[in-house]
Amino acid sequence: MQASSSPEVNSRQLRAVLAVAEYRSFIAAAAFLKTSQPALTRTIKQIEGALGASLFSRSTRQVSITEAGKEFAALAERLLNDLKIGVENVRELAEQRRGQITVASIMSLAHVALPRIIAEYNRHFPGIEIHLREGVQGNVQDDVRSGLADFGLGYVADMPEFTTESLGTEAFYVVLPSRHRLARAKEIELKVLKDATLVSLPTDSRTRRIIDGAAATAGFTFRHAVTVNQFATLYSFVRNGVGLTVVPEGARPPAHDPELVSRQLIRPRVSREIGIVRLRGRELTPAAAGLLALVKERLRRPRRL
């Protein structure tokens, strides 16, 4: 049998690389790892020798990471996360119906749709712990890329390092107080909001970029009075008359809310495509695959003609 030419790297060495990459100091990284600085230096030299590349540039004042180091640190993080998940999967098989799943989701889906789905899954598999990490699209991609999340739910776009699967499109709705003059309308045209005051999500959220882009195309700019991070906070400000808000269909407040109404935004109809985001080539644990199957079944939307 021919020996493998791949370098032999263990988890201790991977953790050493990540510690130096994070602290940019051998002294601080050694303290974090509870080892000596000479031992840590030897470990980094061993792995650099095995790889045939320098991971860090050292000077008397600081340690900086090389391009090869950045690429290897990202790989090390994925490998350690996969190792952790693999160990937990073995434990799950040994201890039936127990384990852990991490899902990364954009806030609009995490706010309304996912609690119902996770509650349903939990009734069948009460021993499986689910971690839900909610954020903007960039957070979802980072969590999936690093291996921290088993899979993500977010906007579907051309992302070569991921595999994506569309669950359909969502329209955008204007949310306003039930006493507002526009509440009597069945739908609201975009141009009607030209002089409206909005309560909005941060500028780095895809929802905000979509609605700002629609306004720009129509020839005006929205006036954002208040920026918040959560949908529940958006609706509190709308209830108190600070302004209106525009949200994806799945994040609308409950239809029975006595203080708020939602009306579809039209002319143009603004929408987004949502779906599954996974790291290319990564296999799911049985528990994560089961939850993903339920998510697809509950969130998949019929195509609109």
N, C-alpha and C positions, 0 to 999 in steps of 0.2 A: 504494500500500500504506500502510495506517495505521500509524504508529509505535506501538510497545508502550509502555504506561504503567508497566510494571514498572521499578523502579529498577535501574540497572546497578551491579553489585557484583562485584568480582574476588576471587580467592583471597587476595591480599595483604591486602585489607581484612578479609576473614573471619578470617584469622589474627590480625590486629591486635585485633579484637573479642575473640577467645578469649583472647589474652594478657592484656589488661586485665581481663577477667572472672576469670581465674585468679589474677593477682597483686594485683588491687585497688590497683594503683599504676602510674602512667604511667612513672615512672622505672624500676621493675623490669621492666615489660613492654617498654620500649624497649631495655633491656640484653639481654633474652632475644631480641628480634627483631633485635638488632644494628643499631639505627637510633637517631636522636636523639629526645629527648622532644618537641621542637616538631613534628618530622615526624609522629610518632605522634599527637599531638594534632590536627594537621590532618587526618590520615586518619580519625580517629574523628568529627570534625566533618563531614567530607564524607559519611560513610555515614549519620550522623544526619540530615543535610540531605536526602539522597536518600530516606530512609525517612519523614521527617517525624515523628520520635520521638526522645526522649532515651534513650540506652542506659545512661548512667552519670550519677550525681550526684556532683559534685566539691565538696570543701571543702578548707580549708587543711590538714587533717590526714589525710583519707582519701578514697578513691574507693569508692562503693557502686554496685551494679548495680540498675537499675530493673526492674520487672516486664516491660516491653517488652524490656529488655536480656537478661533471663533467657530469654525466648522466642526472641529472635533468636540468642543464643549457642547454644541447642540446635539451631536450624536450621542455623547455621554449621557446627557440628560434623558434622551429618549430610551437609551439602553437601560438605565437605572429604573426608569418608570415602568418599562416593560418587564424588567426582572421583578419589581415589586408586585405588579399585576399578576405575573406568572406564579409567584409564590402564593399570592392570595387565591388564585384559581385552584392551585393544588389543595390548599386548605379547604376551599369551597367543596371540592370533590370529596375530600375526606370527611367533611362535616356538612352533610347535605343541606341545601337551601340556605347557605350562609355565604356572605361575601360582601363586596363593595363595588359600586358603580359610580363613576363621575361623569356628569353630563355638563357641557358648556352650552349656554343658550343666550341668544339675544333677549333683552329684557321684556320685550312685548310678548314673546311666547312664554317666558318664565312667569309672567305676571298672571296670566289667565289660563292658558291651555294646559301647561305642564302639571300644575297641581292636581287636576282631575285625573290625568293619565298616570301619574306616579302613585296617587292614592289607589287606583285600580290595580296597579302592579303590586303594590304593597300588601293588598288584601290576599293575593295569591302567594306572595313570597315575603312574609313578614320578617324573615331573618336576614334579608339583604339590605344593607345600608346604602342609601343613595345620596350622593353629594351633588347639589345643583349649584353651578357657578354661573351667575348671570352678569352680563355686561354688554358692551357694544360689540359690533362685528369683529373689530380687531382683537378684542379679548378672547372671543370664541376661537378665532384662528390661532392665536398664540397658545391657548390651552390644548388644542388638538395637535398642533405642530410639536409641542414639547412632550406629548404623551401623557400630560397630566389628566386630560379628559379622554374617556373611551370614544366618545363621538360628540359632535356639536350640532346645534340647530341654529341656522342663521340664513343670511341672504346667499343665494346661489349665484356664483359668477365663475369666470374662467380662472381657476386656481390650479396650476399644473402639479403642485406637490400634494394636492388633496384629491380624493374621489368625492364627487357630490351627486346627490340624487334629489331631483325636484319633487316637492310635495304639492306644488300648485302656486297660484298667485293670490295675493290679498289686495283688496282695494283700500284706499285711505278714506277716513271719515273725519268730519269736523265735530268736535265735542264742545257743547255750549250749555249754559244754564237753561233750564226749561222755561224760564221767564223771558229769555232773550227774544228779540223781534224776529230773528231768523229761525227760531225753533218751530215756527208754523210751516216752514218749507219742507218738502219731502226730500229734496236734494239741494245742494248748495254749489253754485258755480265758483270756480277759483277767483274770477275777477271781482266777485262780491267781497272777498276778503282783503282787497287791496289796501284799505285803510284800517283794517282790524288790528287790534293788539293781541299778540300771541303769548302763551306760556309754552315753553318749548324744552326739548331735550338738548343735551350738549351738542356743540358743533361737530364733534367727532363721531356722533351717532349717524348711522346710515339713514334712519328715518328723517332726521333733521336735514341731511344733505339732499334727500329726495324732494322734500317739500320746498326747500329753498331753491333747488334747481327748477322745479315747476314754476315757481313765481318768477324767476329770472327769465325763463322762456316766454312767460306772459308779459314781460316788460316792466315788472315792478319788484320791490324788495319788501319782504315781510318785516314788520316791526316787532321784535322779540322783547317783551317787557321783562320777563323773568325766565331764567334757565334753571332747570332742576334735573335730578338724576333718576327719579322713579316715577312710574305712571300714577301711582296712588297720590304722590305729591302734586303732579300735574292737575289731577282732578280736584284736589283741595283748593288750589288757587282758582280754578275755573268756577267752583261753587261760590267762592268769595268775590266773584265779579272782577278779578284782575285782568282776565282776557279769555280768549278762546284757545283751543289747541287742536292739532291735527295728528291723528294716530292711525296705525294700521288696524284693519278690521278686527283681528284677533285680540287686540288690546283695548277694545272699547269698554266703557263701564257697563255694568249689568243693565239690561233693558228695563228692569223694574226700579231703577234708581229714580226717586221722586224729584231730584234736583237737577239731573243732567239728562240731555238727549244727545244722540249722535245722528248725523246726516251725511250721506255719501257725498264725497267731493267729485264734482263732474266738470266737464268742459275745461280742461281735459280730465278724464278719469285717471287718477294717479294710482299706480299699483306697484307691488314688489313681488319678486319670486322668492319663496322660502324653500328650504330643504335641509337635507342631511349633509354634514361635512365630516369626512373621515380622513385620517392620515393614510396616504396611499401605501398599500402593502401590509398594513397592520391588521392582525386578526383580533376579533373581539372575543372576550370570555363568553361562556354560555349565558351567564346572567345578563351581561350587557347586550348580547344578541337578542335575548328575549325581550328586554325593555325596548330596544330599537324596533323590533317587529311590532310591538304594541303602539309605539309612537307613530310609525308609518300608517298603521291601520286607522288610528284616531285622527291624525292630522292631514292625511292626504285629501286634497280638495278636487272635486270634479272639474274638468276643463270647461271653461266658459266659451261658448261659441260667439 
